[in-house]
Amino acid sequence: MTLVGGQHTDLGATFTTRSGREVVDHYGRPEVAHKAVRNGVGIIEMGYGIVSITGDDRIEYVDNIVSNRVPAENGNGCYALLLDPQGAIQSDLYIYNAGEKLLLFTPPAEAEPLVEDWQSKVFIQDVDIEDVSDQFGVFGVHGPIATEKVASVLNHAGAPEPELTFERGSMADSGVTVIASDNPTGEDGYEVICEAAEAPNVYDTLLTRGLNATQFGYRTWESLTLEAGTPLFDSELDGQIPNTVGLRHALDFDKGCYVGQELVSKVENRGQPSSRLVGLRTAEVVETGATVSVDGEEVGEITRAIESPSLDEPIALAFVSFETPLDTVTVQTNEKLVDAAGVSLPVVSGSADSLRCPQYPDTDKTDQG
């Protein structure tokens, strides 16, 4: 449930449910909010699941499970994946070292099963695992002037840097932790965490104090992240292997064994996965799940598609066979074939590249055009 539902309602919000959690869909004109974020700064209430890990063995325990190295120093974080033994993504998560505990931010529906599974596997380790999703509010601050926005309302600390580090301070009379994000919208970004009881005050501060900011919901989040080439859990990550998604930001190839590592390493050593995530420009907006073809041969599937507010034309993300040429492809909709062509990710470049934008071996960015 949203922690500031009354404030959202006063602002004209329409709500939706994502992974069993109520969040704001939009405030009436999501494409206008999209452009406001691209040109300034926007505020969104995030719908995370949050897991607390305490105990002397907390870092070692989590590090043995996830795909990236858990940070050992207070104030640092990482982006990581939870894989099954076959290397398929079960969840993505941000892991932050908060001193005497680790805080894990997961997709909202993944926190409870993660806690149940991990609790069942604790034997002699000194580890305590708890779902604390209802104890915190989290607000995203994104846009080319996000740093200036945070600086205008944050007391007793400066805006943190680099990505996935954090600082503790206050906003108005509320204690907060401010995290430098990994730029999922393709813009400078931060996340502001507070106790649940302080969420209304923090949200009001972010919207009405300091530099001007606009509110936005998850429909705009979807369009911003698609333009930025950021894969999301529900649409691109769930069940995929990380090599296919090009999610090198979440992998440490030098760390010790973790669940699913054998498959990830095997594909890495092979040089390329069997398929990749690409951007497409399409002649019209197509459906999620539509088939992508080249010369009549099926080569992939659409994962997300929108009318891009930044470009005023349809774009999409799709998984396709790795070496498929994308100069001219077609997408099979329910009624007809739609012409399309590959485009490099990010489709729209903002003030900061998303660290989750697909990257593959021997390339800095996926060449999809």
Buried (B, 14 or more C-beta within 10 A) or exposed (E): EBBBBEBBEEBEBBBBEBBEBBBBBBBEEBBBBBBBBBBBBBBBBBBBBBBBBBBEBBBEBBBBBBBBBBBEEEBBBBBBBBBEEEBBBBBBBBBBBBEEBBBBBBBBBBBBBBBEEBEEEBEEBEBEBBBBBEEBBBBBBBBBBBBBBBBBBBEEBEBBEEBBBBBBBBBBEBBBBBBBBBBBBBBBBBBBBBBEEBBBBBBBBBBEBBBEBBBBBBBBBBBBBBBBBBBBBEBBBBEBBBBBBBBBBBBBEEBEEBBBBEBBBEBBEEEBBEBBBBBBBBBBBBBEEBBBBBEEEEBBBBBBBBBBBBEEEBBBBBBBBBEBEBEEBBBBBEEEEBEBBBBBBBBBBBBBBBBBBBBBBEEEBBEBE
